[in-house]
Amino acid sequence: MDLAMTFWDLLVNPNVAYLLLIMGLWGLMTAFAMPGTGVPEVAAMVCLTLAVLGLARLDVSVIGVSLIALSMVMLVIDLKVQSHGALTLGGIITLALGSIFLFRPAEGQAGLSGWVVALTTVGSGLFFGVALGAAMRAQKRPIVMEPKAVAGQLGEVRDPLDPIGTVQLRSELWSAKAEMAGETIGTGVKVIVTDLEGLTLKVKRVS
């Protein structure tokens, strides 16, 4: 048996096709929840393409596929709206039901392993409820920057500091005020950062 036939036989294995489908949906939902890196999108495309190739040769239930897709949507929505786990629980139950009804009983076709369904269901709950949820909460935390990180940097005033205006540091625009109380610094003046108060820079003219 050549390599191509071995690979094809692997794809039409219900357990393999099911796992590829789930991993593809994981990648798709991760890309939706945390866009920007491109890695989840590529992983989802590859896994879903291989899953479709395998599922096309199997006796698949549309209801099962729909329930699985709905479960992933519920898990992602729970990350966005924070329903205190209600949608996550519903998503896990829906995923289990969709997995059970994914393949119609057919003569000569192996069924889906109960262990695979159980591990995938639990893994999905942990992935979305713990790992991805923690990552999204970390993204929402306010950025804390040490004054030393910007002190001494050179910038240029974009909006007059009177008393608070805007200064450009590299390619970023910052709220800023003059180090000397009551001083006004006009547009285009070169300044140097002396301190950081919250997210507002304290600057002085470059001598």
N, CA and C of each residue as an Amber inpcrd file, in Angstrom:
protein
   621
   0.8500000  -1.1960000   0.0000000   0.0000000   0.0000000   0.0000000
   0.8860000   1.2460000   0.0000000   0.6410000   2.1800000  -0.9170000
   1.5000000   3.3470000  -0.9960000   1.1120000   4.3770000   0.0680000
   1.9350000   5.4150000   0.1460000   1.7530000   6.4260000   1.1880000
   0.4290000   7.1700000   1.0360000   0.0430000   7.4540000  -0.2130000
  -1.1990000   8.1980000  -0.4510000  -2.4120000   7.4210000   0.0490000
  -2.4340000   6.1140000  -0.2140000  -3.5540000   5.2930000   0.2350000
  -3.5910000   5.1940000   1.7630000  -2.4180000   5.1070000   2.3680000
  -2.3520000   5.0530000   3.8360000  -2.8960000   6.3470000   4.4370000
  -2.5150000   7.4710000   3.8560000  -2.9880000   8.7760000   4.3280000
  -4.4970000   8.8890000   4.1380000  -4.9980000   8.4230000   2.9960000
  -6.4350000   8.5020000   2.7230000  -7.2240000   7.6230000   3.6830000
  -6.7250000   6.4170000   3.9390000  -7.3900000   5.5390000   4.8950000
  -7.4340000   6.1630000   6.2820000  -6.3990000   6.9330000   6.6200000
  -6.3620000   7.6040000   7.9170000  -7.4240000   8.6980000   7.9770000
  -7.5880000   9.4360000   6.8860000  -8.5560000  10.5370000   6.8620000
  -9.9880000  10.0430000   6.9880000 -10.2840000   8.8770000   6.4080000
 -11.6590000   8.3780000   6.4460000 -11.9410000   7.5720000   7.7180000
 -11.0010000   7.5600000   8.6470000 -11.2620000   6.9830000   9.9620000
 -12.1280000   7.9680000  10.7400000 -13.3000000   7.5600000  11.2090000
 -14.2070000   8.4960000  11.8960000 -13.5470000   9.2540000  13.0500000
 -12.7040000   8.5850000  13.8290000 -12.0490000   9.2470000  14.9610000
 -11.1000000  10.3420000  14.4910000 -10.3400000  10.0660000  13.4220000
  -9.3920000  11.0470000  12.9030000 -10.1370000  12.2280000  12.2850000
 -11.1640000  11.9420000  11.4730000 -11.9400000  13.0180000  10.8470000
 -12.6110000  13.8890000  11.9050000 -13.1080000  13.2500000  12.9520000
 -13.7550000  13.9840000  14.0480000 -12.7710000  14.8920000  14.7720000
 -11.5880000  14.3810000  15.0880000 -10.5740000  15.1820000  15.7780000
 -10.1130000  16.3470000  14.9160000  -9.9530000  16.1230000  13.6150000
  -9.5640000  17.2130000  12.7130000 -10.6340000  18.2970000  12.6780000
 -11.8980000  17.8700000  12.6760000 -13.0020000  18.8290000  12.6890000
 -12.9710000  19.6740000  13.9550000 -12.7980000  19.0170000  15.1030000
 -12.7870000  19.7360000  16.3760000 -11.5940000  20.6930000  16.4510000
 -10.4190000  20.2230000  16.0500000  -9.2300000  21.0900000  16.0970000
  -9.3670000  22.2660000  15.1470000  -9.9850000  22.0290000  13.9850000
 -10.2200000  23.1230000  13.0530000 -11.1530000  24.1640000  13.6260000
 -12.2090000  23.7090000  14.2980000 -13.1420000  24.6390000  14.9340000
 -12.4860000  25.3580000  16.1020000 -11.6210000  24.6540000  16.8380000
 -10.8510000  25.3220000  17.9050000 -10.0480000  26.4820000  17.3290000
  -9.3350000  26.1990000  16.2330000  -8.5230000  27.2430000  15.6120000
  -9.3630000  28.3950000  15.1050000 -10.5140000  28.0740000  14.5080000
 -11.3960000  29.1150000  13.9680000 -11.9400000  30.0010000  15.0700000
 -12.3840000  29.3970000  16.1580000 -12.9340000  30.1700000  17.2630000
 -11.8470000  30.9660000  17.9940000 -10.6390000  30.4140000  18.0770000
  -9.5230000  31.1430000  18.6890000  -9.1780000  32.3660000  17.8560000
  -9.1930000  32.2080000  16.5250000  -8.9110000  33.3350000  15.6350000
  -9.9780000  34.4160000  15.7810000 -11.2280000  34.0070000  15.9980000
 -12.3010000  34.9770000  16.1680000 -12.1870000  35.7070000  17.5010000
 -11.8310000  34.9650000  18.5440000 -11.7450000  35.5540000  19.8840000
 -10.4930000  36.3950000  20.0630000  -9.3720000  35.9580000  19.4670000
  -8.0930000  36.6500000  19.6240000  -7.4190000  36.7910000  18.2660000
  -7.9250000  37.6810000  17.4140000  -7.3540000  37.8240000  16.0710000
  -5.9930000  38.5070000  16.1050000  -5.2580000  38.3360000  15.0040000
  -4.0220000  39.1060000  14.8730000  -2.7710000  38.3180000  14.5980000
  -2.6670000  37.0830000  15.0900000  -1.4120000  36.3470000  14.9140000
  -1.3490000  35.6070000  13.5890000  -2.4770000  35.1330000  13.0920000
  -2.4930000  34.3880000  11.8430000  -2.2920000  32.8980000  12.0170000
  -1.7260000  32.4750000  13.1370000  -1.4640000  31.0430000  13.3610000
  -2.7670000  30.2530000  13.5120000  -3.7350000  30.7000000  14.3480000
  -4.9860000  29.9390000  14.4550000  -5.7210000  29.8310000  13.1290000
  -5.6690000  30.8920000  12.3240000  -6.3580000  30.8740000  11.0410000
  -5.7870000  29.8000000  10.1160000  -4.4590000  29.7340000  10.0550000
  -3.8020000  28.7370000   9.1940000  -4.0910000  27.3320000   9.6980000
  -3.9760000  27.1250000  11.0130000  -4.2470000  25.8030000  11.5880000
  -5.6770000  25.3790000  11.3270000  -6.6150000  26.3160000  11.4730000
  -8.0190000  26.0040000  11.2300000  -8.2530000  25.6220000   9.7740000
  -7.6290000  26.3450000   8.8490000  -7.8070000  26.0610000   7.4310000
  -7.3120000  24.6580000   7.0820000  -6.1390000  24.3040000   7.5910000
  -5.5580000  22.9940000   7.2860000  -6.4150000  21.8780000   7.8830000
  -6.7610000  22.0070000   9.1740000  -7.5260000  20.9540000   9.8460000
  -8.9170000  20.7860000   9.2470000  -9.5950000  21.9010000   8.9630000
 -10.9420000  21.8090000   8.4180000 -10.9400000  21.2420000   7.0000000
  -9.9140000  21.5870000   6.2230000  -9.8120000  21.0310000   4.8680000
  -9.6470000  19.5180000   4.9160000  -8.7550000  19.0370000   5.7720000
  -8.5470000  17.5940000   5.9110000  -9.7910000  16.9140000   6.4850000
 -10.4580000  17.5850000   7.4210000 -11.6740000  17.0170000   8.0100000
 -12.7590000  16.8480000   6.9600000 -12.9310000  17.8650000   6.0990000
 -13.9540000  17.7890000   5.0550000 -13.6540000  16.6550000   4.0790000
 -12.3860000  16.4710000   3.7500000 -12.0010000  15.3750000   2.8510000
 -12.3920000  14.0210000   3.4350000 -12.1780000  13.8720000   4.7400000
 -12.5290000  12.6160000   5.3840000 -14.0240000  12.4630000   5.5800000
 -14.6950000  13.5080000   6.0480000 -16.1220000  13.4340000   6.3290000
 -16.9430000  13.2300000   5.0620000 -16.4180000  13.7080000   3.9170000
 -17.1440000  13.5520000   2.6570000 -17.3240000  12.0900000   2.2770000
 -16.4640000  11.2150000   2.7690000 -16.5510000   9.7890000   2.4610000
 -17.2770000   8.9980000   3.5490000 -17.7250000   9.6800000   4.5710000
 -18.4040000   9.0090000   5.6850000 -19.8790000   9.3970000   5.7130000
 -20.6630000   8.5830000   6.3740000 -22.0970000   8.8640000   6.4940000
 -22.3120000   9.8030000   7.6810000 -22.2950000  11.1000000   7.3830000
 -22.3250000  12.1300000   8.4240000 -23.7280000  12.7090000   8.5690000
 -24.1150000  12.9900000   9.8080000 -25.4070000  13.6150000  10.0920000
 -25.2470000  15.1340000  10.1270000 -26.0890000  15.8280000   9.3910000
 -26.0610000  17.2950000   9.3860000 -26.3860000  17.8380000  10.7750000
 -27.2840000  17.1570000  11.4670000 -27.6510000  17.5830000  12.8230000
 -26.4400000  17.5290000  13.7380000 -25.6440000  16.4630000  13.6250000
 -24.4570000  16.3490000  14.4610000 -23.4600000  17.4560000  14.2020000
 -23.2040000  17.7370000  12.9190000 -22.2690000  18.8090000  12.5630000
 -22.7890000  20.1530000  13.0700000 -24.0880000  20.3900000  12.9150000
 -24.6790000  21.6630000  13.3490000 -24.5660000  21.8450000  14.8560000
 -24.7960000  20.7650000  15.6070000 -24.6850000  20.8460000  17.0650000
 -23.2530000  21.1370000  17.5020000 -22.2910000  20.5150000  16.8210000
 -20.8860000  20.7540000  17.1630000 -20.5040000  22.2050000  16.8810000
 -20.9120000  22.7210000  15.7170000 -20.6210000  24.1200000  15.3800000
 -21.2930000  25.0600000  16.3740000 -22.5450000  24.7640000  16.7490000
 -23.2640000  25.5870000  17.7240000 -22.5590000  25.5810000  19.0670000
 -22.0270000  24.4430000  19.4600000 -21.3330000  24.3500000  20.7520000
 -20.1100000  25.2640000  20.7840000 -19.3550000  25.3120000  19.6780000
 -18.1760000  26.1660000  19.6320000 -18.5640000  27.6460000  19.7080000
 -19.6570000  27.9960000  19.0350000 -20.1390000  29.3810000  19.0850000
 -20.5320000  29.7510000  20.5110000 -21.2000000  28.8500000  21.2010000
 -21.6110000  29.1110000  22.5890000 -20.4000000  29.2970000  23.4970000
 -19.3610000  28.4930000  23.2800000 -18.1560000  28.6060000  24.1040000
 -17.4700000  29.9490000  23.8960000 -17.4130000  30.4110000  22.6460000
 -16.7660000  31.6940000  22.3610000 -17.6020000  32.8520000  22.8860000
 -18.9250000  32.7690000  22.7370000 -19.7890000  33.8320000  23.2500000
 -19.6210000  33.9770000  24.7560000 -19.4520000  32.8550000  25.4400000
 -19.2660000  32.9040000  26.8940000 -17.9980000  33.6700000  27.2550000
 -16.9720000  33.5880000  26.4050000 -15.7500000  34.3430000  26.6580000
 -15.9980000  35.8420000  26.5290000 -16.9070000  36.2100000  25.6280000
 -17.1660000  37.6210000  25.3630000 -18.1060000  38.2460000  26.3870000
 -19.1760000  37.5120000  26.7550000 -20.2000000  38.1100000  27.6080000
 -20.0530000  37.7180000  29.0700000 -19.1860000  36.7290000  29.3680000
 -18.9670000  36.2830000  30.7480000 -20.2890000  35.9300000  31.4400000
 -20.8990000  34.8160000  31.0170000 -22.1800000  34.3690000  31.5800000
 -21.9840000  33.5020000  32.8200000 -20.8080000  33.5850000  33.4370000
 -20.4840000  32.8290000  34.6490000 -20.5700000  31.3190000  34.4210000
 -20.2190000  30.8850000  33.2180000 -20.1180000  29.4580000  32.9400000
 -21.3530000  28.8080000  32.3780000 -22.4770000  29.5430000  32.3050000
 -23.7200000  28.9340000  31.8200000 -23.5930000  28.5250000  30.3560000
 -23.0590000  29.4190000  29.5410000 -22.9050000  29.1010000  28.1180000
 -21.8230000  28.0490000  27.8970000 -20.7930000  28.0570000  28.7310000
 -19.7570000  27.0290000  28.6150000 -20.3370000  25.6470000  28.9030000
 -21.1400000  25.5520000  29.9430000 -21.7920000  24.2760000  30.2660000
 -22.7090000  23.8440000  29.1280000 -23.4840000  24.8020000  28.6060000
 -24.3630000  24.4830000  27.4860000 -23.5840000  24.0610000  26.2600000
 -22.4360000  24.7230000  26.0270000 -21.6040000  24.3740000  24.8800000
 -21.0200000  22.9820000  24.9970000 -20.6160000  22.5960000  26.1980000
 -20.0500000  21.2680000  26.4160000 -21.1070000  20.1850000  26.2010000
 -22.3090000  20.4290000  26.7280000 -23.3980000  19.4600000  26.5470000
 -23.7620000  19.3330000  25.0750000 -23.8430000  20.4820000  24.3880000
 -24.1720000  20.4720000  22.9580000 -23.0900000  19.7680000  22.1540000
 -21.8280000  19.9730000  22.5330000 -20.7280000  19.3010000  21.8450000
 -20.8190000  17.7910000  22.0110000 -21.1330000  17.3480000  23.2210000
 -21.2560000  15.9090000  23.4660000 -22.3930000  15.3070000  22.6460000
 -23.5190000  16.0040000  22.6010000 -24.6590000  15.5080000  21.8180000
 -24.3290000  15.4880000  20.3260000 -23.7020000  16.5660000  19.8470000
 -23.3350000  16.6160000  18.4300000 -22.3580000  15.5200000  18.0570000
 -21.4350000  15.2230000  18.9630000 -20.4530000  14.1630000  18.7050000
 -21.1270000  12.7970000  18.6250000 -22.1090000  12.5690000  19.5060000
 -22.8200000  11.2900000  19.5250000 -23.6070000  11.0810000  18.2280000
 -24.2210000  12.1860000  17.7420000 -25.0740000  12.0780000  16.5480000
 -24.3310000  12.4070000  15.2510000 -23.0050000  12.5660000  15.3240000
 -22.2540000  12.9930000  14.1350000 -22.3080000  11.9660000  13.0090000
 -22.1270000  10.7000000  13.3440000 -22.1070000   9.6540000  12.3220000
 -23.3570000   8.7850000  12.4260000 -24.0050000   8.5610000  11.2780000
 -25.1440000   7.6460000  11.2430000 -24.6350000   6.2070000  11.2590000
 -25.3390000   5.3170000  11.9210000 -24.9320000   3.9050000  11.8990000
 -24.9530000   3.3900000  10.4610000 -23.8400000   2.8590000  10.0090000
 -23.7480000   2.3520000   8.6420000 -22.9910000   1.0420000   8.6360000
 -23.4320000   0.1270000   7.7800000 -22.7840000  -1.1790000   7.6890000
 -21.3650000  -1.0250000   7.1480000 -20.4100000  -1.6120000   7.8290000
 -19.0210000  -1.5620000   7.3860000 -18.2780000  -0.3040000   7.8080000
 -18.9590000   0.6040000   8.5280000 -18.3010000   1.8390000   8.9770000
 -18.0760000   1.7720000  10.4740000 -16.8450000   1.9780000  10.8910000
 -16.5210000   1.9740000  12.3150000 -17.1580000   3.1800000  12.9950000
 -17.5650000   2.9940000  14.2360000 -18.1830000   4.0870000  14.9690000
 -17.1510000   4.9790000  15.6470000 -17.6510000   6.0670000  16.2120000
 -16.7940000   7.0190000  16.9110000 -16.5310000   6.4920000  18.3180000
 -15.2860000   6.5270000  18.7300000 -14.9120000   6.0190000  20.0430000
 -15.4880000   6.9030000  21.1520000 -16.0670000   6.2460000  22.1540000
 -16.5980000   6.9930000  23.2900000 -15.5100000   7.7120000  24.0660000
 -14.3130000   7.1050000  24.1260000 -13.1930000   7.7540000  24.8080000
 -12.7780000   9.0260000  24.0840000 -12.7920000   8.9890000  22.7600000
 -12.4230000  10.1780000  21.9770000 -13.4270000  11.2950000  22.2230000
 -14.7070000  10.9490000  22.2440000 -15.7510000  11.9510000  22.4980000
 -15.5910000  12.5440000  23.8920000 -15.3650000  11.6950000  24.8880000
 -15.2340000  12.1710000  26.2650000 -14.0310000  13.0850000  26.4260000
 -12.8820000  12.6650000  25.9070000 -11.6670000  13.4700000  26.0430000
 -11.7820000  14.7860000  25.2810000 -12.4010000  14.7400000  24.1020000
 -12.5650000  15.9640000  23.3090000 -13.5110000  16.9410000  23.9950000
 -14.5870000  16.4190000  24.5590000 -15.5560000  17.2770000  25.2530000
 -14.9200000  17.9490000  26.4700000 -14.2300000  17.1570000  27.2890000
 -13.5510000  17.7210000  28.4590000 -12.4520000  18.6860000  28.0330000
 -11.6940000  18.3080000  26.9970000 -10.6240000  19.1800000  26.5100000
 -11.1410000  20.5050000  25.9930000 -12.2880000  20.4770000  25.3200000
 -12.8780000  21.7230000  24.8140000 -13.2930000  22.6330000  25.9570000
 -13.8770000  22.0270000  27.0010000 -14.2720000  22.8220000  28.1550000
 -13.0800000  23.4660000  28.8340000 -11.9980000  22.7200000  28.9840000
 -10.7930000  23.2600000  29.6090000 -10.1490000  24.3120000  28.7230000
 -10.1060000  24.0370000  27.4240000  -9.4500000  24.9610000  26.4960000
 -10.1420000  26.3140000  26.4770000 -11.4680000  26.3040000  26.3120000
 -12.2010000  27.5610000  26.2290000 -12.4570000  28.1740000  27.5970000
 -12.7550000  27.3390000  28.5780000 -13.1010000  27.8730000  29.8880000
 -11.9150000  28.3300000  30.7010000 -10.7430000  27.7240000  30.4750000
  -9.5670000  28.0520000  31.2860000  -8.4890000  28.7440000  30.4670000
  -7.9530000  28.0510000  29.4860000  -6.7930000  28.5740000  28.7530000
  -7.1260000  29.8280000  27.9480000  -8.1030000  29.7180000  27.0650000
  -8.4420000  30.8620000  26.2170000  -9.0620000  31.9890000  27.0260000
  -9.8400000  31.6090000  28.0530000 -10.4350000  32.6310000  28.9090000
  -9.3740000  33.4350000  29.6430000  -8.3530000  32.7620000  30.1590000
  -7.2680000  33.4510000  30.8600000  -6.5000000  34.3650000  29.9140000
  -6.2830000  33.9000000  28.6770000  -5.5610000  34.7150000  27.6990000
  -6.3370000  35.9780000  27.3560000  -7.6480000  35.8580000  27.1980000
  -8.4550000  37.0360000  26.8790000  -8.5150000  38.0050000  28.0470000
  -8.5950000  37.4860000  29.2700000  -8.5940000  38.3820000  30.4370000
  -7.2660000  39.1190000  30.5570000  -6.1830000  38.4380000  30.1980000
  -4.8690000  39.0860000  30.2330000  -4.7930000  40.2070000  29.2140000
  -5.4150000  40.0180000  28.0540000  -5.4150000  41.0560000  27.0250000
  -6.1730000  42.2910000  27.4840000  -7.2110000  42.0840000  28.3170000
  -8.0530000  43.2040000  28.7400000  -7.4520000  43.9800000  29.9030000
  -6.4070000  43.4510000  30.5300000  -5.7980000  44.1680000  31.6520000
  -5.1520000  45.4570000  31.1570000  -5.2600000  46.5330000  31.9140000
  -4.6060000  47.7720000  31.4990000  -3.0890000  47.6230000  31.4360000
  -2.5010000  48.2700000  30.4700000  -1.0510000  48.2130000  30.3060000
  -0.3720000  49.0330000  31.3980000   0.5410000  48.4040000  32.0930000
   1.3000000  49.1000000  33.1330000   2.7180000  49.3300000  32.6190000
   3.1100000  50.5870000  32.5420000   4.4350000  50.9020000  32.0290000
   5.2480000  51.6170000  33.0960000   6.4590000  51.2060000  33.2650000
   7.3440000  51.8380000  34.2280000   7.8470000  53.1710000  33.6740000
   7.9600000  54.1920000  34.5520000   8.4910000  55.4850000  34.0920000
   9.8600000  55.3550000  33.4420000  10.6900000  54.4200000  33.9300000
  12.0320000  54.2640000  33.3740000  12.0070000  53.8410000  31.9090000
  10.8820000  53.2360000  31.4780000  10.8010000  52.7290000  30.1090000
  10.7310000  53.8640000  29.0930000  10.2380000  55.0340000  29.4930000
  10.1000000  56.1610000  28.5490000  10.9480000  57.3670000  28.9500000
  11.4240000  57.4000000  30.1800000  12.2240000  58.5440000  30.6280000
  13.4710000  58.7000000  29.7620000  13.7260000  59.9310000  29.3400000
  14.9100000  60.2130000  28.5280000  14.6660000  60.1240000  27.0330000
  13.4830000  59.6650000  26.6190000  13.1970000  59.5760000  25.1860000
  12.8600000  60.9480000  24.6200000  13.2400000  61.1460000  23.3700000
  12.9750000  62.4060000  22.6830000  11.6580000  62.3140000  21.9230000
  10.9110000  63.3950000  21.9060000   9.6500000  63.4420000  21.1810000
   9.4060000  64.8180000  20.5970000   8.2580000  64.9410000  19.9600000
   7.8920000  66.2150000  19.3440000   6.4390000  66.5130000  19.6710000
   6.1630000  67.7650000  20.0370000   4.8070000  68.1720000  20.4020000
   3.9310000  68.2240000  19.1530000   2.7980000  67.5480000  19.1950000
   1.8410000  67.5500000  18.0910000   0.6710000  68.4830000  18.3630000
   0.1870000  68.4800000  19.5980000  -0.8380000  69.4310000  20.0260000
  -0.2550000  70.2080000  21.2010000  -0.3890000  71.5310000  21.2130000
   0.2390000  72.3560000  22.2480000  -0.0460000  71.8650000  23.6690000
   0.9730000  71.8870000  24.5130000   0.8200000  71.5060000  25.9170000
   0.3670000  72.7300000  26.6820000  -0.9550000  72.8240000  26.9220000
  -1.5090000  74.0310000  27.5250000  -2.7370000  73.7130000  28.3850000
  -2.6480000  73.0800000  29.5060000  -1.4150000  72.4900000  30.0310000
  -1.1410000  71.0800000  29.5000000  -2.2170000  70.3860000  29.0250000
  -2.0360000  69.0270000  28.5230000  -2.2690000  68.9910000  27.0140000
  -1.3660000  68.3460000  26.3160000  -1.4900000  68.1970000  24.8720000
  -1.0390000  66.8240000  24.4330000  -0.5040000  66.7530000  23.2270000
  -0.0830000  65.4690000  22.6660000   1.3550000  65.5360000  22.1970000
   2.1120000  64.4980000  22.5320000   3.5040000  64.3870000  22.1110000
   3.6840000  63.0730000  21.3570000   4.4520000  63.1310000  20.2710000
   4.7420000  61.9140000  19.5300000   6.1000000  61.3650000  19.9470000
   6.0800000  60.0950000  20.4120000   7.3120000  59.3740000  20.7120000
   7.4220000  58.2400000  19.7040000   8.4510000  58.2900000  18.8690000
   8.5790000  57.3110000  17.7930000   7.3110000  57.3620000  16.9570000
   6.5440000  56.2600000  16.9060000   5.3200000  56.2590000  16.0980000
   4.0660000  56.3280000  16.9690000   4.2430000  56.6180000  18.2760000
   3.1150000  56.6170000  19.1940000   2.7920000  58.0360000  19.6480000
   1.4820000  58.2810000  19.8580000   1.0260000  59.5680000  20.3850000
   0.6590000  59.3970000  21.8600000   1.1900000  60.3060000  22.6830000
   0.9680000  60.2460000  24.1300000   0.3650000  61.5580000  24.6200000
  -0.4830000  61.4590000  25.6570000  -0.8800000  62.6620000  26.3790000
   0.3200000  63.1330000  27.1890000   0.5180000  64.4500000  27.2270000
   1.7120000  64.9660000  27.9100000   1.4250000  66.3480000  28.4830000
   2.2570000  66.7170000  29.4610000   2.2020000  68.0520000  30.0330000
   3.6120000  68.5000000  30.3510000   3.7910000  69.8070000  30.4660000
   5.1190000  70.3400000  30.7380000   5.5390000  70.0400000  32.1740000
   6.8340000  69.7620000  32.3200000   7.3640000  69.4800000  33.6550000
   7.2040000  70.6890000  34.5550000   7.4290000  71.8780000  34.0030000
   7.3000000  73.1100000  34.7910000   5.8380000  73.5470000  34.7870000
   5.2380000  73.6320000  35.9710000   3.8320000  73.9980000  36.0810000
   3.5530000  75.3360000  35.4270000   2.4790000  75.4060000  34.6290000
   2.0810000  76.6500000  33.9940000   2.7780000  76.9330000  32.6790000
   3.7890000  76.1400000  32.3080000   4.5140000  76.3870000  31.0620000
   3.7070000  75.8590000  29.8710000   3.7180000  76.6070000  28.7930000
   3.0610000  76.1920000  27.5530000   4.1280000  75.8660000  26.5190000
   3.9960000  74.7240000  25.8740000   4.9470000  74.3120000  24.8420000
   4.1720000  74.1370000  23.5430000   4.5990000  74.8500000  22.5030000
   3.8630000  74.8670000  21.2420000   4.1430000  73.6700000  20.3420000
   3.3540000  73.5750000  19.2800000   3.4680000  72.4890000  18.3030000
   4.8260000  72.5230000  17.6020000   5.3970000  71.3390000  17.4140000
   6.6580000  71.2310000  16.6980000   7.8950000  71.3430000  17.5580000
   7.7390000  71.6670000  18.8290000   8.8880000  71.8240000  19.7180000
   9.3990000  70.4350000  20.1300000  10.7260000  70.2730000  20.0970000
  11.3390000  69.0220000  20.5360000  11.3750000  68.9930000  22.0540000
  10.9810000  67.8380000  22.6200000  10.9440000  67.7020000  24.0700000
  11.5990000  66.3860000  24.4710000  11.9310000  66.3140000  25.7540000
  12.4920000  65.0830000  26.3140000  11.6280000  64.6660000  27.4970000
  11.3760000  63.3820000  27.6120000  10.5140000  62.8660000  28.6730000
  11.2970000  62.8100000  29.9770000  10.6990000  63.3470000  31.0350000
  11.3470000  63.3210000  32.3420000  10.6600000  62.3800000  33.3250000
   9.3560000  62.1000000  33.0910000   8.6390000  61.2370000  34.0330000
   7.3430000  60.7670000  33.3740000   6.6800000  59.8380000  34.0320000
   5.4030000  59.3090000  33.5640000   4.4490000  59.2600000  34.7340000
   3.2930000  59.9020000  34.6020000   2.2610000  59.8900000  35.6250000
   1.0300000  59.1950000  35.0430000   0.8110000  57.9510000  35.4330000
  -0.2750000  57.1850000  34.8280000   0.0630000  56.9260000  33.3780000
  -0.7290000  57.5060000  32.4860000  -0.4530000  57.4210000  31.0550000
  -0.1500000  58.7950000  30.4730000   0.2200000  59.7440000  31.3210000
   0.5660000  61.1020000  30.8800000   2.0380000  61.3700000  31.0930000
   2.6990000  61.7880000  30.0250000   4.1150000  62.0880000  30.1210000
   4.3440000  63.4660000  30.7240000   5.4780000  63.5900000  31.4260000
   5.9710000  64.8990000  31.8320000   7.2110000  65.1660000  31.0110000
   7.2300000  66.3040000  30.3270000   8.3070000  66.5950000  29.3890000
   8.8610000  68.0020000  29.6290000  10.0500000  68.2120000  29.0780000
  10.6370000  69.5480000  29.0870000  11.2820000  69.7910000  27.7260000
  11.4650000  71.0720000  27.4020000  12.0630000  71.4270000  26.1280000
  13.4800000  70.8910000  26.0260000  13.8520000  70.5140000  24.8200000
  15.2290000  70.1180000  24.5760000  16.0680000  71.3730000  24.4430000
  17.0580000  71.4990000  25.3000000  17.8860000  72.7120000  25.2820000
  18.8570000  72.6660000  24.1090000
